[in-house]
Amino acid sequence: MKQARLVLSFLATLLSAFLLHSQADDPNARPAVTQADIEIVRRAAQILNSPQKWNRADNRVCPRDAKTFSLYCALERATEEVGRKFEHRGAAMQEARFVIEEIAPNTNRYNHRLMDYNNDPQTTFADIQGVFWLLEKHIAMRLANPQPGAATPATKASVSKTDLQVAKRVREILDSPAKWNRADGECHADAKSFALICAFEKAQKEVSGTSEDGAAIREARALISELDPNRSKYKNRLVDYNADPAVTFADLQKFLRQLEDRLAAGVVAK
């Protein structure tokens, strides 16, 4: 009996260790963010602020005496300098991975999102700077609108009537060429014209009270991937589609109507 208890205790310890390891290495983990994560991103952008400091051949090993930095290593060094313990699945690191999923056309071929995006021949230094810009925005949005237990980007949320209302509101916001901002930039509360991504942000806040990405914006990205012939050249589908000189206002309106139809079909099918 004593031997049986020892065996059971040993198995329980192994199971506990396995579960802890699985949780620690969950590729879709989404830890809570703090103001320190904003500081980490800003410091990482300072560390990697010129093409000469960019290491294009990342192996996720970050020497203490390094003079050049990959995206991964810049975030690691910044985390340590801000005074936080570096964790492979820390909040800033994970949000950076989700940003790459959003903007990288080749992400389905990546084994390690941060490393493979950094090393991708198609990635430019401007793209790396864009990751920092989007990363800070993502974290700031999560801080402003904490969503305990929210689904991770890898979890496809079902379509709701709220998502359909968001899509309709986007089309109302962009109902004339004068309201369409072709040059993507920051989304200002007092703006009179809107880039597509800013129209989604405004509509999401007005309809749902949060700027957290919903099914409407996810379906918009998917629709661009399916319909647009230039999608292989897009680094960020909403931003690059909005700025594409081949896209007309009529194209934009057609796209938004298709998005509404798609979301409406999802609501009906539930």
Backbone as CSV, one residue per row, in Angstrom:
resi,resn,N_x,N_y,N_z,CA_x,CA_y,CA_z,C_x,C_y,C_z
1,MET,0.833,-1.215,0.000,0.000,0.000,0.000,0.866,1.264,0.000
2,LYS,1.926,1.236,0.835,2.824,2.390,0.902,3.491,2.633,-0.436
3,GLN,3.895,1.521,-1.081,4.543,1.642,-2.390,3.577,2.222,-3.416
4,ALA,2.312,1.825,-3.350,1.294,2.329,-4.282,1.094,3.828,-4.099
5,ARG,1.091,4.271,-2.811,0.928,5.703,-2.550,2.107,6.495,-3.102
6,LEU,3.318,5.919,-2.974,4.498,6.579,-3.499,4.437,6.711,-5.009
7,VAL,3.969,5.653,-5.667,3.844,5.672,-7.136,2.830,6.727,-7.558
8,LEU,1.672,6.757,-6.857,0.637,7.740,-7.186,1.139,9.165,-6.954
9,SER,1.882,9.358,-5.866,2.430,10.686,-5.579,3.415,11.115,-6.660
10,PHE,4.238,10.167,-7.107,5.212,10.456,-8.161,4.508,10.823,-9.470
11,LEU,3.461,10.054,-9.803,2.716,10.336,-11.035,2.028,11.696,-10.963
12,ALA,1.508,12.027,-9.778,0.853,13.327,-9.609,1.847,14.458,-9.795
13,THR,3.059,14.269,-9.278,4.105,15.296,-9.433,4.474,15.479,-10.897
14,LEU,4.588,14.356,-11.622,4.898,14.424,-13.052,3.798,15.143,-13.820
15,LEU,2.538,14.811,-13.494,1.408,15.440,-14.174,1.380,16.937,-13.903
16,SER,1.619,17.325,-12.651,1.632,18.747,-12.295,2.720,19.487,-13.054
17,ALA,3.917,18.871,-13.127,5.027,19.500,-13.854,4.708,19.633,-15.325
18,PHE,4.056,18.617,-15.883,3.690,18.657,-17.305,2.699,19.769,-17.580
19,LEU,1.693,19.889,-16.706,0.677,20.931,-16.907,1.289,22.315,-16.787
20,LEU,2.179,22.511,-15.813,2.828,23.810,-15.666,3.666,24.144,-16.883
21,HIS,4.379,23.140,-17.418,5.203,23.372,-18.613,4.323,23.712,-19.816
22,SER,3.190,22.998,-19.934,2.287,23.238,-21.062,1.735,24.655,-21.018
23,GLN,1.354,25.101,-19.825,0.805,26.452,-19.698,1.872,27.500,-19.968
24,ALA,3.111,27.221,-19.494,4.187,28.190,-19.666,4.585,28.338,-21.121
25,ASP,4.371,27.286,-21.919,4.792,27.339,-23.314,3.600,27.335,-24.269
26,ASP,2.460,27.813,-23.806,1.287,27.919,-24.663,1.536,29.017,-25.696
27,PRO,1.600,28.702,-27.003,1.915,29.719,-28.007,0.859,30.806,-28.120
28,ASN,-0.342,30.532,-27.601,-1.416,31.517,-27.673,-1.757,32.122,-26.308
29,ALA,-0.847,31.943,-25.346,-1.060,32.549,-24.027,-1.168,34.064,-24.162
30,ARG,-2.023,34.673,-23.337,-2.180,36.134,-23.390,-2.171,36.700,-21.977
31,PRO,-0.967,36.861,-21.406,-0.874,37.393,-20.039,-1.427,38.811,-19.952
32,ALA,-1.815,39.192,-18.753,-2.284,40.562,-18.528,-1.149,41.544,-18.803
33,VAL,-1.496,42.687,-19.389,-0.496,43.715,-19.685,-0.496,44.777,-18.592
34,THR,0.636,45.465,-18.464,0.772,46.560,-17.504,1.438,47.741,-18.199
35,GLN,1.506,48.864,-17.504,2.178,50.039,-18.057,3.642,49.739,-18.352
36,ALA,4.249,48.818,-17.596,5.644,48.451,-17.832,5.834,47.858,-19.229
37,ASP,4.797,47.207,-19.760,4.906,46.631,-21.106,4.985,47.724,-22.169
38,ILE,4.308,48.840,-21.941,4.451,49.994,-22.833,5.893,50.488,-22.803
39,GLU,6.459,50.574,-21.600,7.847,51.032,-21.450,8.814,50.069,-22.136
40,ILE,8.515,48.781,-22.059,9.367,47.778,-22.709,9.378,47.991,-24.216
41,VAL,8.208,48.202,-24.788,8.118,48.389,-26.241,8.860,49.653,-26.667
42,ARG,8.666,50.730,-25.933,9.346,51.985,-26.281,10.861,51.841,-26.166
43,ARG,11.314,51.137,-25.126,12.763,50.937,-24.965,13.306,50.031,-26.067
44,ALA,12.553,49.005,-26.446,12.993,48.110,-27.523,13.137,48.877,-28.833
45,ALA,12.207,49.806,-29.102,12.291,50.621,-30.311,13.529,51.518,-30.288
46,GLN,13.902,51.986,-29.097,15.124,52.795,-28.969,16.373,51.940,-29.198
47,ILE,16.362,50.728,-28.656,17.499,49.821,-28.820,17.707,49.493,-30.295
48,LEU,16.602,49.301,-31.004,16.669,48.908,-32.418,16.201,50.083,-33.276
49,ASN,16.927,51.194,-33.197,16.476,52.437,-33.835,17.203,52.790,-35.125
50,SER,18.004,51.853,-35.643,18.660,52.109,-36.933,18.947,50.785,-37.621
51,PRO,18.988,50.793,-38.950,19.284,49.550,-39.685,20.620,48.928,-39.280
52,GLN,21.580,49.767,-38.876,22.898,49.259,-38.492,22.841,48.421,-37.208
53,LYS,21.813,48.621,-36.405,21.687,47.875,-35.147,20.833,46.623,-35.289
54,TRP,20.361,46.376,-36.504,19.421,45.266,-36.709,20.161,43.991,-37.085
55,ASN,19.956,42.942,-36.322,20.494,41.608,-36.616,19.478,40.848,-37.444
56,ARG,19.779,40.623,-38.723,18.853,39.943,-39.633,18.900,38.423,-39.502
57,ALA,19.835,37.890,-38.718,19.990,36.433,-38.592,19.758,36.022,-37.144
58,ASP,18.524,36.090,-36.716,18.186,35.792,-35.323,18.202,34.284,-35.060
59,ASN,18.702,33.891,-33.887,18.587,32.505,-33.439,18.018,32.440,-32.020
60,ARG,17.474,33.562,-31.547,16.857,33.706,-30.224,17.869,33.520,-29.091
61,VAL,19.147,33.662,-29.402,20.198,33.706,-28.388,20.704,35.143,-28.347
62,CYS,20.633,35.769,-27.182,20.904,37.201,-27.071,22.108,37.457,-26.164
63,PRO,23.320,37.577,-26.739,24.529,37.798,-25.921,24.473,39.130,-25.193
64,ARG,25.042,39.166,-23.986,25.017,40.382,-23.194,25.818,41.505,-23.839
65,ASP,26.872,41.147,-24.613,27.730,42.168,-25.221,27.369,42.455,-26.675
66,ALA,26.172,42.089,-27.089,25.757,42.267,-28.488,25.696,43.744,-28.865
67,LYS,26.052,44.042,-30.112,25.969,45.395,-30.655,24.804,45.522,-31.640
68,THR,24.327,44.384,-32.111,23.165,44.368,-32.998,22.093,43.489,-32.360
69,PHE,20.831,43.752,-32.725,19.717,43.100,-32.052,18.649,42.673,-33.059
70,SER,18.142,41.486,-32.872,16.951,41.062,-33.596,15.735,41.628,-32.872
71,LEU,14.566,41.456,-33.449,13.325,41.888,-32.808,13.174,41.191,-31.453
72,TYR,13.407,39.891,-31.442,13.300,39.110,-30.208,14.263,39.640,-29.150
73,CYS,15.523,39.832,-29.532,16.545,40.235,-28.564,16.361,41.680,-28.097
74,ALA,15.842,42.541,-28.957,15.558,43.914,-28.535,14.493,43.919,-27.444
75,LEU,13.471,43.083,-27.594,12.429,42.998,-26.579,12.957,42.357,-25.297
76,GLU,13.833,41.362,-25.443,14.427,40.738,-24.262,15.283,41.745,-23.494
77,ARG,16.170,42.459,-24.213,17.039,43.436,-23.556,16.200,44.545,-22.907
78,ALA,15.179,45.009,-23.616,14.329,46.082,-23.082,13.617,45.628,-21.809
79,THR,13.147,44.390,-21.799,12.464,43.859,-20.614,13.384,43.911,-19.401
80,GLU,14.629,43.491,-19.595,15.594,43.481,-18.496,15.948,44.896,-18.054
81,GLU,16.092,45.819,-19.011,16.458,47.189,-18.661,15.332,47.916,-17.929
82,VAL,14.099,47.566,-18.250,12.961,48.177,-17.562,12.830,47.630,-16.141
83,GLY,13.566,46.558,-15.862,13.565,46.013,-14.507,12.636,44.852,-14.314
84,ARG,12.222,44.247,-15.419,11.335,43.091,-15.326,12.096,41.809,-15.627
85,LYS,11.645,40.717,-15.059,12.232,39.416,-15.355,11.778,38.989,-16.744
86,PHE,12.732,38.656,-17.625,12.360,38.264,-18.978,11.709,36.884,-18.975
87,GLU,10.577,36.791,-19.683,9.887,35.518,-19.864,9.571,35.353,-21.350
88,HIS,9.862,34.165,-21.852,9.641,33.875,-23.272,8.195,34.145,-23.674
89,ARG,7.261,33.847,-22.762,5.837,34.083,-23.031,5.305,35.265,-22.233
90,GLY,6.159,36.244,-21.982,5.715,37.444,-21.295,4.723,38.237,-22.133
91,ALA,4.045,39.193,-21.502,2.957,39.919,-22.168,3.427,40.655,-23.422
92,ALA,4.525,41.416,-23.321,5.003,42.173,-24.483,5.431,41.235,-25.613
93,MET,6.088,40.138,-25.268,6.531,39.168,-26.268,5.335,38.536,-26.980
94,GLN,4.324,38.169,-26.197,3.148,37.532,-26.794,2.379,38.501,-27.682
95,GLU,2.205,39.743,-27.217,1.496,40.715,-28.049,2.256,40.968,-29.348
96,ALA,3.597,40.938,-29.288,4.398,41.096,-30.504,4.125,39.948,-31.476
97,ARG,3.983,38.744,-30.946,3.675,37.594,-31.805,2.312,37.758,-32.468
98,PHE,1.337,38.282,-31.715,0.006,38.473,-32.281,0.004,39.575,-33.346
99,VAL,0.828,40.609,-33.142,0.969,41.656,-34.160,1.510,41.046,-35.456
100,ILE,2.509,40.185,-35.328,3.100,39.554,-36.517,2.072,38.691,-37.224
101,GLU,1.247,37.968,-36.470,0.178,37.182,-37.093,-0.745,38.079,-37.913
102,GLU,-0.946,39.289,-37.423,-1.852,40.227,-38.086,-1.257,40.797,-39.369
103,ILE,0.051,41.049,-39.393,0.627,41.805,-40.504,1.445,40.981,-41.483
104,ALA,1.927,39.804,-41.078,2.877,39.074,-41.932,2.155,38.195,-42.949
105,PRO,2.459,38.356,-44.233,1.798,37.528,-45.247,2.254,36.078,-45.220
106,ASN,3.430,35.792,-44.632,3.979,34.435,-44.637,3.894,33.757,-43.280
107,THR,3.067,34.278,-42.379,3.065,33.767,-41.012,2.702,32.292,-40.924
108,ASN,1.925,31.786,-41.896,1.552,30.370,-41.867,2.755,29.456,-42.097
109,ARG,3.860,30.021,-42.581,5.067,29.221,-42.809,6.096,29.400,-41.691
110,TYR,5.765,30.200,-40.690,6.712,30.473,-39.619,6.619,29.402,-38.531
111,ASN,7.766,28.924,-38.078,7.823,28.044,-36.915,7.937,28.858,-35.629
112,HIS,8.653,29.975,-35.694,8.814,30.880,-34.557,8.509,32.291,-35.063
113,ARG,7.379,32.847,-34.615,6.887,34.084,-35.218,7.884,35.234,-35.153
114,LEU,8.448,35.507,-33.980,9.373,36.634,-33.844,10.655,36.407,-34.639
115,MET,11.225,35.236,-34.523,12.484,34.949,-35.207,12.292,34.905,-36.726
116,ASP,11.274,34.196,-37.174,11.105,34.000,-38.616,10.662,35.281,-39.314
117,TYR,9.870,36.108,-38.631,9.517,37.396,-39.225,10.742,38.282,-39.326
118,ASN,11.552,38.304,-38.275,12.790,39.088,-38.265,13.713,38.663,-39.406
119,ASN,13.804,37.365,-39.648,14.744,36.829,-40.646,14.164,36.748,-42.045
120,ASP,12.859,36.977,-42.189,12.212,36.876,-43.497,12.824,37.894,-44.463
121,PRO,13.297,37.458,-45.631,13.897,38.395,-46.598,12.960,39.522,-47.010
122,GLN,11.643,39.287,-46.900,10.680,40.321,-47.284,10.502,41.386,-46.201
123,THR,10.964,41.111,-44.984,10.811,42.069,-43.889,11.852,43.170,-44.007
124,THR,11.402,44.415,-43.978,12.299,45.566,-44.048,12.471,46.174,-42.655
125,PHE,13.438,47.074,-42.528,13.626,47.748,-41.241,12.383,48.588,-40.905
126,ALA,11.758,49.170,-41.919,10.526,49.929,-41.695,9.433,49.018,-41.135
127,ASP,9.399,47.758,-41.591,8.422,46.806,-41.062,8.658,46.551,-39.570
128,ILE,9.933,46.424,-39.187,10.264,46.206,-37.780,9.799,47.388,-36.935
129,GLN,10.029,48.598,-37.438,9.556,49.781,-36.719,8.028,49.795,-36.649
130,GLY,7.390,49.302,-37.701,5.933,49.209,-37.698,5.415,48.242,-36.652
131,VAL,6.157,47.167,-36.399,5.774,46.218,-35.353,5.761,46.921,-33.998
132,PHE,6.786,47.716,-33.719,6.825,48.435,-32.437,5.643,49.396,-32.312
133,TRP,5.324,50.097,-33.410,4.211,51.058,-33.381,2.892,50.341,-33.096
134,LEU,2.639,49.243,-33.832,1.401,48.503,-33.631,1.369,47.830,-32.262
135,LEU,2.521,47.342,-31.829,2.601,46.666,-30.541,2.227,47.608,-29.401
136,GLU,2.773,48.816,-29.428,2.416,49.785,-28.387,0.924,50.095,-28.426
137,LYS,0.368,50.192,-29.633,-1.057,50.491,-29.779,-1.904,49.344,-29.208
138,HIS,-1.531,48.105,-29.523,-2.271,46.951,-29.009,-2.280,46.928,-27.481
139,ILE,-1.112,47.142,-26.894,-1.012,47.095,-25.432,-1.805,48.241,-24.807
140,ALA,-1.704,49.434,-25.393,-2.446,50.584,-24.877,-3.953,50.329,-24.928
141,MET,-4.413,49.684,-26.006,-5.841,49.378,-26.130,-6.275,48.369,-25.068
142,ARG,-5.425,47.387,-24.794,-5.765,46.411,-23.756,-5.776,47.052,-22.379
143,LEU,-4.858,47.986,-22.133,-4.841,48.677,-20.846,-6.092,49.538,-20.664
144,ALA,-6.516,50.167,-21.750,-7.690,51.045,-21.685,-8.985,50.257,-21.566
145,ASN,-8.967,49.020,-22.086,-10.185,48.208,-22.098,-9.859,46.793,-21.636
146,PRO,-9.561,46.608,-20.349,-9.223,45.264,-19.868,-10.381,44.316,-20.091
147,GLN,-10.051,43.147,-20.627,-11.069,42.145,-20.933,-10.665,40.821,-20.285
148,PRO,-10.912,40.626,-19.003,-10.528,39.376,-18.352,-11.177,38.190,-19.045
149,GLY,-10.353,37.200,-19.358,-10.869,35.994,-19.971,-11.204,36.137,-21.431
150,ALA,-10.789,37.241,-22.078,-11.103,37.432,-23.492,-10.426,36.368,-24.325
151,ALA,-11.019,36.061,-25.457,-10.451,35.050,-26.334,-9.132,35.522,-26.898
152,THR,-8.205,34.631,-27.100,-6.930,34.970,-27.722,-7.140,35.124,-29.210
153,PRO,-6.191,35.774,-29.938,-6.351,35.934,-31.369,-6.502,34.626,-32.114
154,ALA,-6.016,33.519,-31.540,-6.112,32.247,-32.235,-7.490,31.628,-32.079
155,THR,-8.336,32.199,-31.204,-9.662,31.650,-30.982,-10.677,32.424,-31.813
156,LYS,-11.291,31.751,-32.754,-12.232,32.421,-33.646,-13.564,32.610,-32.945
157,ALA,-13.910,33.846,-32.691,-15.158,34.127,-32.008,-16.314,34.017,-32.985
158,SER,-17.489,33.628,-32.482,-18.666,33.559,-33.330,-19.135,34.971,-33.657
159,VAL,-19.871,35.092,-34.748,-20.366,36.391,-35.186,-21.645,36.727,-34.426
160,SER,-21.745,37.959,-33.974,-22.925,38.396,-33.241,-23.579,39.571,-33.956
161,LYS,-24.745,39.963,-33.483,-25.436,41.129,-34.044,-24.607,42.392,-33.811
162,THR,-23.869,42.420,-32.720,-23.006,43.573,-32.441,-21.957,43.727,-33.531
163,ASP,-21.374,42.610,-33.982,-20.362,42.658,-35.042,-20.969,43.198,-36.336
164,LEU,-22.194,42.789,-36.624,-22.870,43.305,-37.811,-23.118,44.803,-37.677
165,GLN,-23.504,45.260,-36.497,-23.715,46.688,-36.262,-22.413,47.475,-36.428
166,VAL,-21.293,46.880,-35.994,-19.988,47.531,-36.162,-19.702,47.731,-37.646
167,ALA,-19.914,46.697,-38.456,-19.658,46.793,-39.893,-20.538,47.860,-40.542
168,LYS,-21.795,47.914,-40.142,-22.700,48.929,-40.692,-22.246,50.331,-40.286
169,ARG,-21.776,50.451,-39.059,-21.311,51.764,-38.586,-20.055,52.198,-39.335
170,VAL,-19.180,51.251,-39.664,-17.986,51.578,-40.455,-18.409,52.167,-41.796
171,ARG,-19.415,51.557,-42.438,-19.852,52.061,-43.745,-20.485,53.444,-43.614
172,GLU,-21.152,53.720,-42.487,-21.703,55.056,-42.255,-20.579,56.073,-42.071
173,ILE,-19.547,55.685,-41.339,-18.412,56.584,-41.095,-17.706,56.921,-42.401
174,LEU,-17.600,55.936,-43.288,-16.909,56.118,-44.571,-17.923,56.205,-45.718
175,ASP,-18.903,57.096,-45.565,-19.975,57.153,-46.569,-19.736,58.168,-47.680
176,SER,-18.552,58.814,-47.688,-18.233,59.732,-48.784,-16.720,59.773,-48.970
177,PRO,-16.264,60.064,-50.184,-14.809,60.141,-50.417,-14.119,61.139,-49.507
178,ALA,-14.834,62.210,-49.123,-14.227,63.241,-48.274,-13.916,62.723,-46.875
179,LYS,-14.605,61.665,-46.459,-14.395,61.113,-45.121,-13.355,59.991,-45.113
180,TRP,-12.832,59.674,-46.286,-11.878,58.566,-46.388,-10.455,59.106,-46.393
181,ASN,-9.675,58.712,-45.426,-8.271,59.113,-45.329,-7.414,58.028,-45.971
182,ARG,-6.824,58.350,-47.117,-6.023,57.353,-47.834,-4.630,57.177,-47.235
183,ALA,-4.187,58.153,-46.454,-2.859,58.091,-45.840,-3.026,57.617,-44.402
184,ASP,-2.652,56.360,-44.152,-2.869,55.814,-42.820,-2.004,56.525,-41.795
185,GLY,-2.561,56.742,-40.631,-1.811,57.368,-39.552,-2.462,57.030,-38.231
186,GLU,-2.179,57.816,-37.226,-2.777,57.571,-35.922,-4.261,57.929,-35.956
187,CYS,-5.025,57.234,-35.101,-6.472,57.441,-35.054,-6.789,58.478,-33.975
188,HIS,-7.232,59.651,-34.395,-7.516,60.738,-33.454,-9.013,60.827,-33.172
189,ALA,-9.343,61.111,-31.930,-10.752,61.179,-31.523,-11.513,62.273,-32.258
190,ASP,-10.819,63.375,-32.620,-11.494,64.500,-33.269,-11.313,64.502,-34.790
191,ALA,-10.936,63.369,-35.354,-10.682,63.285,-36.800,-11.957,63.523,-37.603
192,LYS,-11.788,64.093,-38.798,-12.904,64.322,-39.718,-12.877,63.333,-40.881
193,SER,-11.731,62.714,-41.088,-11.614,61.672,-42.110,-10.898,60.484,-41.478
194,PHE,-11.120,59.292,-42.048,-10.696,58.081,-41.365,-10.080,57.078,-42.329
195,ALA,-8.951,56.516,-41.905,-8.433,55.334,-42.582,-9.338,54.168,-42.193
196,LEU,-9.286,53.094,-42.953,-10.174,51.961,-42.702,-10.002,51.407,-41.286
197,ILE,-8.758,51.262,-40.835,-8.534,50.698,-39.505,-9.050,51.646,-38.418
198,CYS,-8.969,52.961,-38.663,-9.479,53.927,-37.690,-11.006,53.944,-37.676
199,ALA,-11.621,53.724,-38.837,-13.083,53.637,-38.898,-13.565,52.434,-38.096
200,PHE,-12.831,51.322,-38.194,-13.193,50.140,-37.404,-13.034,50.413,-35.910
201,GLU,-11.953,51.086,-35.540,-11.714,51.385,-34.125,-12.819,52.273,-33.582
202,LYS,-13.201,53.304,-34.345,-14.258,54.222,-33.917,-15.593,53.487,-33.799
203,ALA,-15.911,52.670,-34.824,-17.180,51.946,-34.827,-17.252,50.947,-33.677
204,GLN,-16.150,50.250,-33.427,-16.128,49.263,-32.350,-16.375,49.924,-30.998
205,LYS,-15.746,51.088,-30.777,-15.936,51.808,-29.509,-17.374,52.299,-29.373
206,GLU,-17.929,52.846,-30.454,-19.280,53.408,-30.399,-20.327,52.322,-30.178
207,VAL,-20.153,51.181,-30.818,-21.170,50.135,-30.761,-21.035,49.259,-29.519
208,SER,-19.791,48.886,-29.190,-19.593,47.924,-28.102,-19.006,48.524,-26.839
209,GLY,-18.485,49.758,-26.946,-17.882,50.388,-25.785,-16.453,49.973,-25.528
210,THR,-15.877,49.160,-26.413,-14.495,48.719,-26.279,-13.808,48.763,-27.629
211,SER,-12.486,48.960,-27.627,-11.734,48.958,-28.881,-11.068,47.610,-29.133
212,GLU,-11.376,46.626,-28.301,-10.837,45.277,-28.493,-11.338,44.731,-29.833
213,ASP,-10.430,44.139,-30.623,-10.811,43.595,-31.926,-11.936,42.584,-31.784
214,GLY,-12.983,42.754,-32.621,-14.091,41.811,-32.639,-14.126,41.048,-33.945
215,ALA,-15.203,40.291,-34.138,-15.326,39.468,-35.340,-15.390,40.316,-36.609
216,ALA,-15.916,41.536,-36.513,-16.055,42.376,-37.708,-14.697,42.675,-38.331
217,ILE,-13.744,43.097,-37.524,-12.436,43.445,-38.076,-11.670,42.188,-38.487
218,ARG,-11.873,41.084,-37.758,-11.210,39.839,-38.159,-11.748,39.341,-39.502
219,GLU,-13.068,39.439,-39.688,-13.656,39.024,-40.958,-13.223,39.948,-42.093
220,ALA,-13.010,41.232,-41.767,-12.535,42.179,-42.783,-11.152,41.768,-43.281
221,ARG,-10.274,41.410,-42.355,-8.937,40.965,-42.757,-9.019,39.698,-43.603
222,ALA,-9.867,38.767,-43.187,-10.016,37.517,-43.940,-10.567,37.784,-45.336
223,LEU,-11.507,38.718,-45.437,-12.108,39.037,-46.729,-11.090,39.651,-47.680
224,ILE,-10.225,40.512,-47.163,-9.168,41.097,-47.986,-8.250,39.995,-48.503
225,SER,-7.910,39.044,-47.644,-7.040,37.937,-48.051,-7.665,37.122,-49.171
226,GLU,-8.970,36.981,-49.128,-9.666,36.151,-50.117,-9.901,36.872,-51.444
227,LEU,-10.190,38.171,-51.372,-10.680,38.876,-52.554,-9.652,39.730,-53.273
228,ASP,-8.678,40.265,-52.546,-7.819,41.274,-53.157,-6.620,40.660,-53.867
229,PRO,-6.418,40.971,-55.149,-5.300,40.379,-55.897,-3.927,40.828,-55.414
230,ASN,-3.860,41.937,-54.667,-2.570,42.452,-54.196,-2.225,41.993,-52.778
231,ARG,-3.026,41.058,-52.218,-2.846,40.691,-50.815,-1.457,40.135,-50.521
232,SER,-0.807,39.502,-51.514,0.521,38.925,-51.263,1.560,40.004,-50.978
233,LYS,1.269,41.254,-51.385,2.197,42.363,-51.154,1.885,43.123,-49.869
234,TYR,0.771,42.788,-49.226,0.349,43.515,-48.038,1.057,42.978,-46.798
235,LYS,1.596,43.887,-46.009,2.175,43.535,-44.721,1.105,43.615,-43.632
236,ASN,0.223,44.594,-43.762,-0.890,44.779,-42.838,-2.126,44.957,-43.701
237,ARG,-3.014,43.959,-43.685,-4.096,43.939,-44.664,-4.975,45.183,-44.650
238,LEU,-5.446,45.610,-43.504,-6.327,46.779,-43.459,-5.598,48.061,-43.843
239,VAL,-4.387,48.218,-43.328,-3.613,49.424,-43.608,-3.219,49.493,-45.084
240,ASP,-2.697,48.387,-45.607,-2.193,48.401,-46.987,-3.319,48.399,-48.015
241,TYR,-4.428,47.747,-47.704,-5.593,47.812,-48.592,-6.106,49.252,-48.653
242,ASN,-6.182,49.897,-47.499,-6.638,51.289,-47.425,-5.753,52.211,-48.256
243,ALA,-4.436,51.975,-48.232,-3.490,52.866,-48.901,-3.192,52.459,-50.342
244,ASP,-3.686,51.306,-50.771,-3.393,50.806,-52.124,-3.964,51.779,-53.167
245,PRO,-3.124,52.344,-54.032,-3.629,53.294,-55.039,-4.593,52.663,-56.036
246,ALA,-4.569,51.329,-56.128,-5.487,50.649,-57.050,-6.898,50.534,-56.486
247,VAL,-7.050,50.763,-55.177,-8.364,50.654,-54.533,-9.081,51.997,-54.635
248,THR,-10.265,51.970,-55.208,-11.069,53.186,-55.348,-12.094,53.268,-54.225
249,PHE,-12.767,54.426,-54.140,-13.811,54.555,-53.128,-14.947,53.577,-53.410
250,ALA,-15.237,53.353,-54.692,-16.263,52.377,-55.056,-15.846,50.969,-54.608
251,ASP,-14.551,50.652,-54.742,-14.054,49.352,-54.273,-14.248,49.219,-52.764
252,LEU,-13.950,50.295,-52.054,-14.080,50.281,-50.599,-15.533,50.036,-50.200
253,GLN,-16.462,50.728,-50.850,-17.873,50.556,-50.532,-18.348,49.140,-50.857
254,LYS,-17.892,48.606,-51.971,-18.247,47.226,-52.337,-17.719,46.249,-51.292
255,PHE,-16.492,46.468,-50.876,-15.875,45.624,-49.856,-16.682,45.658,-48.560
256,LEU,-17.090,46.849,-48.115,-17.835,46.981,-46.863,-19.219,46.343,-46.965
257,ARG,-19.851,46.426,-48.161,-21.144,45.752,-48.340,-20.973,44.233,-48.275
258,GLN,-19.894,43.739,-48.898,-19.619,42.300,-48.844,-19.368,41.847,-47.412
259,LEU,-18.682,42.685,-46.655,-18.420,42.355,-45.262,-19.730,42.272,-44.480
260,GLU,-20.619,43.235,-44.686,-21.916,43.208,-44.020,-22.684,41.930,-44.367
261,ASP,-22.701,41.571,-45.666,-23.412,40.361,-46.112,-22.837,39.126,-45.433
262,ARG,-21.530,39.094,-45.340,-20.847,37.930,-44.740,-21.195,37.801,-43.256
263,LEU,-21.165,38.935,-42.546,-21.488,38.913,-41.125,-22.976,38.598,-40.915
264,ALA,-23.825,39.160,-41.764,-25.266,38.892,-41.656,-25.548,37.398,-41.823
265,ALA,-24.852,36.766,-42.768,-25.029,35.325,-42.988,-24.583,34.543,-41.762
266,GLY,-23.528,35.026,-41.097,-23.055,34.362,-39.891,-24.047,34.480,-38.741
267,VAL,-24.711,35.635,-38.643,-25.712,35.837,-37.594,-26.906,34.944,-37.823
268,VAL,-27.360,34.860,-39.077,-28.533,34.046,-39.428,-28.258,32.559,-39.187
269,ALA,-26.991,32.153,-39.475,-26.644,30.734,-39.365,-26.562,30.241,-37.933
270,LYS,-26.487,31.158,-36.964,-26.338,30.748,-35.562,-27.598,30.066,-35.046
